[in-house]
Amino acid sequence: MLDLTTNYLGLKLKNPLVVSPSPLTEHIGSILRMEDAGAGAVVLHSLFEEQILIETQELDKALSAGTESFAESTSYFPDMTRYNFGTEGYLEIIRKAKQAVNIPVIASLNGVSTGGWIKYAKEMEQAGADALELNIFFVANDPKLSSEQVEELYSSLVSHVKASVRIPVAVKLAPYFSAMANLAGKLDKAGADGLVLFNRFYQPDFDLEALDVKPTLGLSTPNELLLRLHWAATLFGQVKADLAITGGVHTAQEVLKSMMAGAKVAMVASAILKNGIEHMETILADLRAWMEEHEYSSIAQMQGSMSRQKVADPGAFSRAKARK
């Protein structure tokens, strides 16, 4: 009998297919459908740092402080006064989700400073979240800010949050670091239980008619998986933290590749936004069929099998090679 179970952040999941944050995870009815469709766990939509500031009446002060307080203009984000349900509403969603489903429910915080994060990390834990995903958004626009300072910000944030809660903490990273392996090691030492590869940021675009800046974020494509496979395969065995791949997972093929690279879970959002929540049933059925055809008995059997440590030519992960 096939064993699809995997261990992620100390949690035993029935399979490695995890739903990542999207508008769908704002609603209990959708979360119930995700469990019925076979999801191993669900990561809720993010609670944004800007929402915390609004509700503590600090937003005006933070905005006037400029780049010393904020990495990017908050206009690049959704309208925070109307986005999802605010801080208390977010905690209530955690409580209701935990009552409604049996799969792990992972809360998500999106921001860059410790401030309210510590308080709400604790409250998310108290509300019943099984784990916490830190979705760190930081764009270093200040030319005086060094890469070392940016990495220290990440490490410090992780260590502070870890010290405030008992539940596992994963860190969702962007790929825009010159020494990703070194940063991963620093976050590992700071106590991160998992590393999620990689974030997909809102990107500013120009509205030529309104002469305004507007955020854009399209659905992912399977082509985006390649960068994630590279770093999962590179980091596997180099850090204690569990690895998760998010971005570009649309079919069973991407789940299989993610596992072989060394990830413990493969996260989906764009695929179910495009094809419906029940698309996960197809992914899992195709996953089982492939494993049976290729005589794999478990997910654990394939995890890391194509990592840099395991392949015959690890140099393939370092430089492109011309083929004759």
Residue, then its C-alpha position, 0 to 999 in steps of 0.5 A: m500500500l502506498d504511503l503518501t505521508t510526510n513530516y513537515l514542521g514536526l507535523k505528520l501530514k497525510n500527503p505532501l500537497v499543502v494549500s498555500p495562502s490565497p483568497l480561497t483560504e480566507h473562507i471556512g467553506s473553502i478550507l473544508r473543501m480543501e480537506d475533502a479534496g485531499a489537502g495535507a495541510v492549509v496555510l491561511h491567507s496572510l495577516f499583513e503588518e500594515q493591518i496590525l499598524i492600522e488597528t493599533q493606530e500607528l499607520d500614519k506615524a509609520l508612513s511618515a517615517g519613510t524608508e526607516s519604517f517601511a521597505e515599500s509603499t503600502s499602496y503596493f498592497p491591497d487596501m488594508t482597511r478592507y483586506n480580509f477580516g482584520t486582526e481579530g477576524y483573522l484569529e477567529i478564522i483560525r479558531k473556526a478552521k481548527q474546529a472544522v477540519n482535522i488537517p493542520v492549519i498554519a497561520s501566516l504573518n506578512g511583514v518585516s518588523t518585530g513590532g506587532w508580530i510578536k504579539y500576534a504570533k502568540e495570539m495565533e498560537q493561542a487561537g490554535a494554529d498548528a504552525l506559523e509561516l513568516n512571509i517576510f516582505f522586504v525590498a532594500n531600496d536604501p543604498k546605505l543598507s548592506s546585504e549583511q544588514v538585510e540578512e541580520l534583519y531576517s535572522s533577528l526577526v526569526s529568532h524573536v518570533k521563535a522565542s515568543v511561541r512554542i509552535p513551529v515557525a517556517v520562513k517564506l523567502a524571496p529568491y533575491f539573495s546573493a548568497m542564498a545558502n549562507l542565509a539559509g544557514k543563518l535562518d537555520k541557526a536562528g531557529a527556523d523549523g522550515l524554509v519555504l521557497f519562494n515568495r511571489f511578490y506584488q510587483p508595481d506596474f504603471d497605469l498609463e491613463a491614470l498615471d498611477v502605480k498599481p500592484t500586479l500578481g499573476l498566477s504562477t506557471p510550472n516554469e517557475l518551479l525550476l528555480r525552486l527545484h535548484w535551491a531545494a536540491t542545493l539546500f537539502g542536507q545542508v540545513k536542519a529546517d524542513l524545505a517547502i516548495t511553493g510557486g509553479v506546482h500545478t500537477a503531480q509531476e511538479v509534486l514529484k520533482s519537489m519531493m525528489a529535490g528534497a522538499k517535505v511538501a509542495m504547495v499549491a495556490s494558482a493551480i486551484l485558483k485556475n482549476g478549482i479546489e477539486h483539482m487537488e484530487t486529480i493531482l493526488a490520483d496522478l501522484r499515486a498512479w505514477m508511484e505505482e507505475h515506477e514502484y515507489s512505496s512511499i513519499a519518504q523513499m523519493q525525498g532528496s533522491m535528486s538532491r545535490q548530495k545524491v545525484a551523480d553529477p552535483g556540478a549540474f547545479s552549479r553551472a549550465k553545461a553545453r550538450k553536444 
